[in-house]
């Protein structure tokens, strides 16, 4: 590159042209715009293998970007999960649907620049993906749509602090009950799910943490997978929907191995996809009552909530989401049309993370079996701010949240699940078993407003834990920890 630039400079100087800067600089005459000299695939290529497609656009000069490229490059017929500049090349990772689909990618004017800051003209590349045997999405479609499932699974509850328990002090590859009881809960029994059904609940979210139970090659311990399956069977046998997820493999703790970061994604992608391959294969023949949720509250390397420190890291949430969907669909059977759930960054619901989420492209070319999940403890810290009083201001906060969800997700055709909500605030302040009757009534007002808005927008809700907590969950000592809150939820749907 350096030798070529010296030659160009000498030629131009011989013609008597002047350039800006030091005449001894090898790239001092880079006043012309970079031009595209080739692309891979070439423009107009047909029958590209779908899924993750790596695209290279080569310019005649060394280039960089004027702005964040992930937000500027336009694509139709797919989604973009990664963009970078390397020497003369723009490297784009696109996720493209299967089926006879035309994909068009445009690098806009002035996004690419040379070392002197001169911007390049716009460049558009088009190609077509392959047709597969299931090009007709209805041909292998055995399940209801995600929108129907979301309507039918609410109200719901989280089986929290059980299969999601983790910590270095427990150790790896221990008996499943060591984890299930580590945070103060009893071993789950079938009676609990029957009680939830009898009360009027329709769905159970089962959070599961996996990293303690995976060997160096990513294989999940058989006894752990067996126990997860047993709990899922409890839920389904009671006639309830079940959402099964990957939980504290994400989060702010040191052992989290899934993070919204380029290097972490590249290092963890195969292990993540293999984990979902194992889960999906174990449950491949299960009915439409079972949904998979790809990951829980994924953060960046700064453990930052609400939105990542670098907005560009939102693209790696999209990468994990696409990897999850690809891995599940590749297992075939009923998993071809199983409803799948992807979360926003940190399961947050601010405008930046909602607009930054690209719902995965379903390899079957059918987006009807995908849903989006967020979590809401809104308005955050209301139990402290309003002295455990649910106010009109609190309700308006929820209304504003749902308005945003409608604008950026629901109106695009994707149903929303509020995967967690409760009264949690700063300093672990919450309304729980030891709270007064009056305080529990306020928690009931909060829960009722959440569910009224879910009904309005066709969303689903899953209360976090405390409706039945601790030994109250066991059959021998069963009782509702906060029955008046549970009743407030159920009454919304009567």
C-alpha positions as CSV (number, residue, x, y, z in Angstrom):
1,X,0.0,0.0,0.0
2,X,2.8,2.4,1.0
3,X,4.8,1.8,-2.3
4,X,1.7,2.3,-4.4
5,X,0.9,5.6,-2.7
6,X,4.5,6.9,-3.2
7,X,4.2,6.1,-6.9
8,X,0.9,7.9,-7.2
9,X,2.3,10.9,-5.5
10,X,5.3,11.1,-7.7
11,X,3.2,10.9,-10.8
12,X,0.8,13.7,-9.7
13,X,3.8,15.8,-8.6
14,X,5.3,15.4,-12.1
15,X,2.1,16.9,-13.6
16,X,2.6,20.0,-11.5
17,X,-0.4,19.4,-9.2
18,X,-0.1,20.6,-5.6
19,X,-1.5,18.7,-2.7
20,X,-2.3,19.7,0.9
21,X,0.1,19.0,3.7
22,X,3.7,17.7,3.8
23,X,4.9,16.7,0.3
24,X,6.8,13.9,1.9
25,X,3.6,12.2,3.2
26,X,2.9,9.1,1.1
27,X,-0.9,9.6,1.3
28,X,-0.9,13.4,1.1
29,X,-2.9,13.5,-2.2
30,X,-5.9,11.4,-1.1
31,X,-8.3,14.1,-2.2
32,X,-10.4,11.7,-4.4
33,X,-13.3,9.7,-2.9
34,X,-12.8,6.0,-2.2
35,X,-14.3,3.8,-4.9
36,X,-15.6,0.2,-4.7
37,X,-13.5,-2.1,-6.8
38,X,-15.1,-5.4,-5.8
39,X,-17.5,-7.2,-3.5
40,X,-18.0,-10.7,-2.1
41,X,-20.6,-11.9,-2.9
42,X,-20.7,-10.0,-6.2
43,X,-23.8,-7.9,-6.9
44,X,-26.6,-10.0,-8.4
45,X,-25.4,-13.3,-7.0
46,X,-28.1,-15.9,-6.6
47,X,-28.6,-19.0,-4.3
48,X,-26.5,-17.7,-1.4
49,X,-26.6,-20.0,1.6
50,X,-28.9,-18.4,4.1
51,X,-28.2,-17.8,7.8
52,X,-25.1,-15.8,8.6
53,X,-23.6,-14.3,5.4
54,X,-20.2,-12.6,5.5
55,X,-19.9,-9.8,3.0
56,X,-16.7,-7.9,1.9
57,X,-16.8,-4.6,0.1
58,X,-13.3,-3.6,-1.1
59,X,-12.3,0.0,-1.9
60,X,-9.4,1.4,-3.8
61,X,-8.1,3.1,-0.7
62,X,-7.7,2.4,3.0
63,X,-10.9,3.4,4.6
64,X,-12.7,4.0,7.9
65,X,-16.2,5.2,9.0
66,X,-17.5,8.7,9.6
67,X,-20.3,7.4,11.9
68,X,-21.4,4.3,13.7
69,X,-21.9,1.9,10.7
70,X,-24.3,-0.5,12.3
71,X,-26.9,2.3,12.6
72,X,-26.3,3.7,9.1
73,X,-26.0,0.7,6.7
74,X,-29.4,-0.2,5.3
75,X,-30.6,-3.7,4.7
76,X,-33.9,-5.2,3.3
77,X,-34.6,-8.9,3.4
78,X,-32.4,-9.6,6.4
79,X,-30.6,-8.0,9.4
80,X,-27.1,-6.8,10.1
81,X,-25.3,-8.1,13.2
82,X,-21.8,-6.7,12.7
83,X,-19.8,-4.2,10.7
84,X,-16.1,-3.2,10.7
85,X,-13.5,-1.6,8.5
86,X,-10.2,-3.4,7.9
87,X,-7.6,-1.8,5.6
88,X,-9.4,-1.4,2.3
89,X,-12.4,-3.5,3.2
90,X,-15.8,-3.1,4.8
91,X,-16.7,-6.4,6.5
92,X,-20.4,-6.9,7.1
93,X,-22.1,-9.8,8.9
94,X,-25.7,-10.2,7.8
95,X,-28.4,-12.6,8.9
96,X,-30.4,-13.6,5.9
97,X,-33.6,-15.6,5.7
98,X,-34.0,-18.9,3.9
99,X,-36.3,-19.2,1.0
100,X,-36.1,-17.3,-2.3
101,X,-35.4,-14.0,-0.7
102,X,-33.8,-10.9,-2.3
103,X,-31.4,-9.1,0.1
104,X,-30.3,-5.6,-0.6
105,X,-27.6,-3.8,1.4
106,X,-26.7,-0.1,1.0
107,X,-23.7,1.7,2.4
108,X,-24.9,5.3,2.3
109,X,-23.0,8.3,0.9
110,X,-20.2,9.6,3.1
111,X,-20.3,6.8,5.6
112,X,-17.0,5.4,4.3
113,X,-14.1,7.9,4.2
114,X,-10.4,7.7,3.4
115,X,-7.6,8.8,5.7
116,X,-8.1,12.4,4.6
117,X,-11.8,12.4,5.5
118,X,-13.0,12.3,1.9
119,X,-16.4,10.4,1.8
120,X,-17.3,7.7,-0.7
121,X,-20.4,7.6,-2.8
122,X,-23.3,5.2,-1.9
123,X,-22.9,1.6,-2.8
124,X,-25.7,-1.0,-3.1
125,X,-25.2,-4.8,-3.2
126,X,-28.1,-7.2,-3.9
127,X,-28.1,-11.0,-3.8
128,X,-30.7,-13.8,-3.4
129,X,-30.9,-16.6,-0.9
130,X,-31.8,-20.2,-1.6
131,X,-35.2,-21.9,-1.6
132,X,-35.5,-24.7,1.0
133,X,-38.0,-27.5,1.3
134,X,-40.1,-25.6,3.7
135,X,-40.4,-22.4,1.7
136,X,-44.2,-22.5,2.4
137,X,-44.2,-21.6,6.1
138,X,-47.5,-23.3,6.7
139,X,-46.3,-26.7,5.4
140,X,-44.5,-27.6,8.6
141,X,-46.4,-25.2,10.9
142,X,-47.9,-27.3,13.8
143,X,-48.1,-24.5,16.4
144,X,-50.2,-21.5,17.2
145,X,-48.6,-18.2,16.5
146,X,-46.6,-16.3,19.2
147,X,-49.3,-13.7,19.3
148,X,-52.0,-16.3,20.2
149,X,-49.7,-18.0,22.7
150,X,-49.0,-14.7,24.5
151,X,-52.7,-14.0,24.8
152,X,-53.3,-17.5,26.2
153,X,-50.5,-17.7,28.7
154,X,-51.3,-14.7,30.8
155,X,-51.4,-14.1,33.7
156,X,-48.1,-15.9,34.6
157,X,-45.7,-16.4,37.5
158,X,-41.9,-17.0,37.8
159,X,-40.5,-20.1,39.5
160,X,-37.7,-17.9,40.7
161,X,-34.7,-18.7,43.0
162,X,-34.8,-22.4,42.2
163,X,-33.3,-23.8,39.0
164,X,-31.7,-20.4,38.4
165,X,-29.6,-20.5,41.7
166,X,-25.8,-20.2,41.2
167,X,-22.7,-19.2,43.1
168,X,-19.1,-20.3,43.4
169,X,-19.7,-21.5,47.0
170,X,-22.1,-24.2,45.6
171,X,-19.5,-25.5,43.2
172,X,-20.0,-27.2,39.8
173,X,-21.6,-30.5,38.9
174,X,-23.3,-31.0,42.3
175,X,-26.6,-32.7,43.0
176,X,-29.5,-30.7,41.4
177,X,-31.1,-30.2,44.8
178,X,-28.0,-28.4,46.1
179,X,-28.8,-25.6,43.6
180,X,-32.5,-25.7,43.7
181,X,-32.6,-25.1,47.5
182,X,-29.5,-22.8,47.7
183,X,-31.5,-19.5,47.9
184,X,-34.1,-20.6,50.4
185,X,-36.7,-22.4,48.3
186,X,-37.8,-26.0,48.7
187,X,-37.4,-28.6,46.0
188,X,-40.3,-27.9,43.5
189,X,-43.1,-30.4,43.4
190,X,-46.0,-31.0,41.0
191,X,-48.5,-29.8,43.6
192,X,-47.3,-26.2,43.2
193,X,-48.2,-26.1,39.5
194,X,-51.6,-27.6,40.2
195,X,-52.2,-24.8,42.8
196,X,-51.2,-22.1,40.3
197,X,-53.6,-23.5,37.7
198,X,-56.5,-23.7,40.2
199,X,-56.0,-20.1,41.2
200,X,-56.3,-19.0,37.5
201,X,-52.7,-18.6,36.3
202,X,-52.0,-19.8,32.8
203,X,-48.2,-19.7,32.4
204,X,-45.0,-20.4,34.4
205,X,-41.6,-19.0,33.5
206,X,-38.9,-21.4,34.6
207,X,-35.5,-19.6,34.9
208,X,-32.6,-22.0,34.6
209,X,-28.9,-21.3,35.1
210,X,-26.7,-23.7,33.1
211,X,-23.0,-22.8,33.6
212,X,-22.5,-24.9,36.8
213,X,-23.7,-27.9,34.8
214,X,-21.6,-27.8,31.6
215,X,-18.2,-29.4,31.1
216,X,-15.3,-28.0,29.2
217,X,-16.9,-29.1,25.9
218,X,-20.2,-27.5,26.7
219,X,-22.0,-30.8,27.5
220,X,-24.8,-30.4,30.0
221,X,-24.9,-32.8,32.9
222,X,-27.5,-35.5,32.4
223,X,-28.9,-35.3,35.9
224,X,-29.4,-31.5,35.6
225,X,-31.1,-31.8,32.2
226,X,-33.3,-34.6,33.7
227,X,-34.3,-32.4,36.6
228,X,-35.1,-29.4,34.3
229,X,-37.2,-31.7,32.2
230,X,-39.0,-33.0,35.3
231,X,-40.0,-29.5,36.4
232,X,-41.1,-28.6,32.9
233,X,-43.3,-31.7,32.9
234,X,-44.9,-30.5,36.2
235,X,-45.8,-27.3,34.5
236,X,-47.2,-28.8,31.3
237,X,-49.0,-31.6,33.1
238,X,-51.0,-29.0,35.0
239,X,-52.1,-27.6,31.7
240,X,-50.0,-24.4,31.9
241,X,-47.7,-22.7,29.4
242,X,-44.0,-22.9,30.2
243,X,-41.2,-20.5,29.2
244,X,-37.8,-22.2,29.6
245,X,-34.8,-20.0,29.5
246,X,-31.0,-19.4,30.0
247,X,-30.9,-17.2,33.0
248,X,-27.9,-16.3,35.2
249,X,-25.5,-17.3,32.5
250,X,-26.0,-13.5,31.8
251,X,-25.9,-10.7,34.4
252,X,-23.6,-8.7,36.5
253,X,-21.8,-11.5,38.4
254,X,-18.3,-12.6,37.6
255,X,-19.3,-16.0,36.2
256,X,-21.6,-14.7,33.5
257,X,-20.3,-15.8,30.2
258,X,-22.9,-14.2,27.9
259,X,-22.4,-10.5,27.4
260,X,-23.3,-7.9,24.8
261,X,-19.7,-7.5,23.6
262,X,-18.1,-8.3,20.2
263,X,-15.2,-10.4,21.6
264,X,-17.4,-12.2,24.2
265,X,-19.9,-13.0,21.5
266,X,-17.2,-14.4,19.1
267,X,-15.8,-16.5,22.0
268,X,-19.1,-17.8,23.3
269,X,-21.2,-18.2,20.2
270,X,-20.5,-21.9,19.5
271,X,-20.9,-22.8,23.2
272,X,-24.2,-20.8,23.4
273,X,-25.5,-22.4,20.2
274,X,-24.5,-25.9,21.4
275,X,-26.3,-25.3,24.7
276,X,-29.5,-24.5,22.9
277,X,-29.0,-27.4,20.6
278,X,-29.0,-29.7,23.6
279,X,-32.0,-28.1,25.2
280,X,-34.0,-28.0,22.0
281,X,-33.2,-31.7,21.2
282,X,-34.3,-32.8,24.7
283,X,-37.7,-31.0,24.3
284,X,-38.0,-31.4,20.5
285,X,-41.3,-33.3,20.7
286,X,-43.0,-31.1,23.3
287,X,-46.2,-29.3,22.5
288,X,-46.9,-25.7,21.8
289,X,-47.3,-25.1,25.5
290,X,-43.5,-25.0,25.8
291,X,-41.7,-21.8,24.7
292,X,-37.9,-21.2,24.7
293,X,-36.4,-17.9,25.8
294,X,-32.9,-17.3,24.5
295,X,-31.2,-15.4,27.4
296,X,-32.2,-13.3,30.4
297,X,-30.9,-9.9,31.3
298,X,-27.7,-9.6,29.2
299,X,-25.4,-6.8,30.0
300,X,-22.2,-5.3,28.5
301,X,-18.7,-5.7,30.0
302,X,-19.4,-2.7,32.2
303,X,-22.3,-4.4,33.9
304,X,-24.4,-1.4,32.9
305,X,-28.2,-1.6,33.2
306,X,-30.9,0.1,31.0
307,X,-28.6,0.5,28.0
308,X,-24.9,-0.4,27.3
309,X,-22.1,2.1,27.7
310,X,-21.5,1.9,24.0
311,X,-24.8,1.9,22.0
312,X,-23.0,0.0,19.3
313,X,-22.9,-3.1,21.6
314,X,-26.7,-3.4,21.1
315,X,-25.8,-5.2,17.8
316,X,-24.4,-8.2,19.9
317,X,-27.8,-8.7,21.6
318,X,-29.0,-9.1,18.0
319,X,-26.3,-11.6,17.3
320,X,-27.1,-13.7,20.3
321,X,-30.8,-13.6,19.4
322,X,-30.1,-14.7,15.8
323,X,-27.8,-17.5,17.1
324,X,-30.5,-18.7,19.4
325,X,-33.2,-18.9,16.8
326,X,-30.9,-20.5,14.3
327,X,-29.8,-23.2,16.8
328,X,-33.3,-24.1,17.8
329,X,-34.7,-24.2,14.3
330,X,-31.8,-26.4,13.1
331,X,-32.9,-29.2,15.4
332,X,-36.1,-29.7,13.4
333,X,-39.3,-31.5,14.4
334,X,-41.7,-29.4,16.4
335,X,-38.9,-26.9,17.0
336,X,-39.4,-25.7,13.5
337,X,-42.5,-23.8,14.6
338,X,-42.0,-23.6,18.4
339,X,-42.6,-20.1,19.7
340,X,-39.3,-18.4,20.7
341,X,-38.7,-15.4,22.9
342,X,-35.8,-12.9,22.6
343,X,-35.0,-10.2,25.1
344,X,-33.8,-6.6,24.7
345,X,-30.5,-5.5,26.3
346,X,-30.8,-6.0,30.1
347,X,-34.5,-6.8,29.3
348,X,-34.9,-3.0,29.5
349,X,-37.5,-1.0,27.6
350,X,-36.1,2.4,27.0
351,X,-36.3,3.8,23.5
352,X,-32.6,3.1,22.7
353,X,-32.8,-0.6,23.4
354,X,-36.2,-1.0,21.8
355,X,-35.0,0.7,18.6
356,X,-31.6,-1.1,18.8
357,X,-33.2,-4.6,18.9
358,X,-33.5,-6.4,15.6
359,X,-35.9,-9.2,15.9
360,X,-34.1,-12.3,14.4
361,X,-34.9,-13.5,11.0
362,X,-36.6,-16.9,11.3
363,X,-34.8,-19.3,9.0
364,X,-38.2,-20.7,7.9
365,X,-39.1,-17.3,6.5
366,X,-42.0,-17.0,8.9
367,X,-41.8,-14.4,11.7
368,X,-45.1,-15.4,13.4
369,X,-43.4,-17.6,16.0
370,X,-41.2,-14.9,17.6
371,X,-42.0,-12.7,20.6
372,X,-40.1,-10.0,22.5
373,X,-39.6,-9.9,26.2
374,X,-38.8,-7.0,28.6
375,X,-38.8,-6.8,32.4
376,X,-40.4,-4.0,34.4
377,X,-40.1,-2.9,38.0
378,X,-41.6,0.4,37.0
379,X,-41.6,3.0,38.1
380,X,-38.3,1.9,39.6
381,X,-38.1,2.3,43.4
382,X,-41.7,3.4,43.8
383,X,-41.9,1.5,47.1
384,X,-39.3,3.9,48.5
385,X,-40.3,7.1,46.5
386,X,-44.0,6.8,47.4
387,X,-43.6,5.1,50.7
388,X,-45.2,1.9,49.3
389,X,-48.2,3.7,47.9
390,X,-49.2,3.0,44.3
391,X,-50.1,6.4,42.9
392,X,-51.6,7.9,39.7
393,X,-48.0,8.9,38.8
394,X,-46.9,5.3,39.0
395,X,-49.8,4.2,36.8
396,X,-48.9,6.9,34.2
397,X,-45.3,5.6,34.1
398,X,-46.6,2.1,33.2
399,X,-48.9,3.6,30.5
400,X,-45.9,5.4,29.0
401,X,-43.9,2.2,29.0
402,X,-46.6,0.3,27.1
403,X,-47.0,3.2,24.6
404,X,-43.3,2.8,23.8
405,X,-43.6,-1.0,23.5
406,X,-46.5,-0.5,21.2
407,X,-44.6,2.0,19.0
408,X,-41.4,0.1,18.7
409,X,-42.4,-3.6,19.0
410,X,-46.1,-4.5,19.1
411,X,-47.0,-2.3,16.1
412,X,-44.3,-4.1,14.1
413,X,-46.2,-7.4,14.5
414,X,-44.3,-8.9,17.5
415,X,-46.1,-9.7,20.8
416,X,-44.6,-8.6,24.0
417,X,-44.0,-10.5,27.3
418,X,-43.4,-8.7,30.6
419,X,-41.2,-11.6,31.8
420,X,-40.7,-10.1,35.3
421,X,-42.5,-7.5,37.3
422,X,-42.9,-6.9,41.1
423,X,-42.4,-4.2,43.7
424,X,-38.6,-4.4,44.0
425,X,-36.7,-1.2,44.9
426,X,-33.4,0.1,46.1
427,X,-32.0,-1.5,49.3
428,X,-33.9,-4.7,48.5
429,X,-37.0,-2.9,49.5
430,X,-40.1,-4.9,48.4
431,X,-43.6,-5.8,49.5
432,X,-43.5,-9.4,50.6
433,X,-44.8,-11.9,53.2
434,X,-43.9,-9.7,56.2
435,X,-45.6,-6.6,54.7
436,X,-48.9,-5.2,56.1
437,X,-52.3,-6.0,54.6
438,X,-52.4,-2.3,53.4
439,X,-49.0,-2.6,51.7
440,X,-50.0,-5.8,50.0
441,X,-53.1,-4.1,48.8
442,X,-50.9,-1.5,47.1
443,X,-48.9,-4.3,45.5
444,X,-52.2,-5.6,44.3
445,X,-53.1,-2.2,42.7
446,X,-49.7,-2.2,41.0
447,X,-50.2,-5.8,39.6
448,X,-53.7,-5.0,38.5
449,X,-52.7,-2.0,36.5
450,X,-49.9,-4.0,34.9
451,X,-52.3,-6.7,33.8
452,X,-55.0,-4.2,32.6
453,X,-52.4,-2.7,30.3
454,X,-51.3,-6.2,29.1
455,X,-54.9,-6.9,28.2
456,X,-55.1,-3.6,26.3
457,X,-52.0,-4.3,24.3
458,X,-52.2,-8.1,23.9
459,X,-49.2,-8.7,26.1
460,X,-48.4,-11.3,28.8
461,X,-47.1,-10.8,32.3
462,X,-45.2,-13.0,34.7
463,X,-44.9,-11.9,38.4
464,X,-41.5,-12.4,40.0
465,X,-41.6,-15.0,42.8
466,X,-43.2,-13.6,45.9
467,X,-46.8,-14.6,45.4
468,X,-45.7,-18.0,46.8
469,X,-42.3,-17.9,48.5
470,X,-40.1,-20.2,50.6
471,X,-41.7,-23.1,52.5
472,X,-45.1,-21.9,51.4
473,X,-44.4,-23.6,48.0
474,X,-44.1,-27.1,49.6
475,X,-47.1,-29.3,49.4
476,X,-47.0,-30.1,53.2
477,X,-46.9,-26.5,54.2
478,X,-48.5,-24.9,51.1
479,X,-50.2,-21.5,51.3
480,X,-50.3,-18.3,49.2
481,X,-47.7,-15.9,50.6
482,X,-49.5,-12.9,49.1
483,X,-52.9,-14.2,48.0
484,X,-54.5,-10.8,47.8
485,X,-52.0,-9.8,45.2
486,X,-52.6,-13.0,43.3
487,X,-56.3,-12.3,43.4
488,X,-55.8,-8.8,42.2
489,X,-54.1,-10.2,39.1
490,X,-56.6,-13.0,38.4
491,X,-59.6,-10.6,38.8
492,X,-58.4,-8.5,35.8
493,X,-59.1,-11.5,33.6
494,X,-62.5,-12.4,34.9
